[in-house]
Amino acid sequence: MKGEKEMFCKNIAEAVERAKKVKLVIFDVHGVLTDNTVIYTDEGQRLRAFCHEDGFGSNALMFCGIEVAVITRKSKSVAARMEDVGIKRFYETKEKIAQYEKLLEELNITDEEVCYVGDEVIDLGVMKRVGFAVAPSDAKKQALEAAHWVTEKAGGKGVARELAEFILEAQGKWDQFCEKVMSKGW
């Protein structure tokens, strides 16, 4: 019997063509930029762990002219992480589609020029509209089915970094980005 990952393998050539058009990448947080673990302190404070390489991936996209946004529910720890990474398009809302439509209008782009990364049923509304829908390898079945491409990485384990390299390679920007980082630093 095929493994679940194999069942959701997508057409790589089609994914590359979709990635070539991306001008905006939108990330969900829980299950994408985190592994869905929530830790509570004795004081009741919620803590989440973020993968450092995802910050690098987000920065690589922005450095190469691709807008990055995050749409999630309200969270102080997520807001602090977005500030640390430099993601200015951070939206705390339950209304993902409404926020998505505002971004399209604000940036004057089309569905085809957007990549959305989601892992759960609540992401499907946007995933089914965008030109390039992506899911982490451990996403829920419905998100895997809606995705045009599935990362090898699981949520919270480098999804944004893997996606950044994929998009930037498709757009012919990866090698130039690496050269700049190697010669001038980060």
Long-range contacts (C-beta under 8 A, 24 or more apart in sequence): 4-144, 5-137, 5-150, 7-144, 8-135, 8-144, 8-145, 8-147, 8-150, 9-150, 10-147, 10-148, 10-149, 10-150, 12-149, 14-148, 15-132, 15-148, 15-149, 15-166, 16-170, 17-170, 18-115, 18-131, 18-132, 18-148, 18-149, 19-115, 19-132, 19-149, 19-166, 19-167, 19-170, 19-171, 20-170, 20-171, 21-112, 21-113, 21-131, 21-132, 22-66, 22-113, 22-114, 22-115, 22-131, 22-132, 22-167, 22-171, 23-66, 23-67, 23-107, 23-109, 23-113, 23-114, 24-66, 24-67, 24-68, 24-69, 24-103, 24-107, 24-109, 24-113, 24-114, 24-115, 25-61, 25-66, 25-67, 25-68, 25-69, 25-114, 25-115, 25-116, 25-117, 25-163, 25-164, 25-167, 26-68, 26-69, 26-70, 26-71, 26-100, 26-103, 26-114, 26-115, 26-116, 26-117, 26-126, 26-130, 27-58, 27-68, 27-69, 27-70, 27-71, 27-117, 27-160, 28-70, 28-71, 28-72, 28-116, 28-117, 28-118, 28-119, 28-120, 28-122, 28-123, 29-70, 29-72, 29-75, 29-78, 30-72, 30-119, 30-120, 30-155, 31-118, 31-119, 31-120, 31-136, 31-138, 31-139, 31-155, 31-156, 32-117, 32-118, 32-119, 32-136, 32-155, 32-156, 32-159, 32-160, 33-70, 33-81, 33-155, 33-156, 33-159, 33-160, 34-155, 34-156, 35-154, 35-155, 35-156, 35-157, 36-155, 36-156, 37-156, 46-75, 46-77, 47-77, 48-75, 48-77, 48-78, 48-81, 49-156, 50-81, 50-156, 51-156, 51-157, 51-158, 51-159, 51-160, 51-161, 53-158, 53-160, 53-161, 54-156, 54-158, 54-159, 54-160, 54-161, 55-81, 55-84, 55-85, 55-160, 56-161, 56-164, 57-158, 57-160, 57-161, 57-162, 57-163, 57-164, 57-165, 58-85, 58-86, 58-87, 58-160, 58-164, 59-85, 59-86, 59-186, 60-161, 60-164, 60-165, 60-168, 60-177, 61-164, 61-167, 61-168, 62-86, 62-87, 63-177, 63-180, 64-168, 64-171, 64-173, 64-177, 66-167, 66-168, 67-107, 69-103, 71-96, 71-99, 71-100, 71-126, 96-122, 96-123, 96-125, 96-126, 97-125, 97-126, 97-129, 100-126, 100-129, 115-163, 115-167, 117-159, 117-160, 117-163, 118-143, 119-143, 119-155, 134-159, 134-163
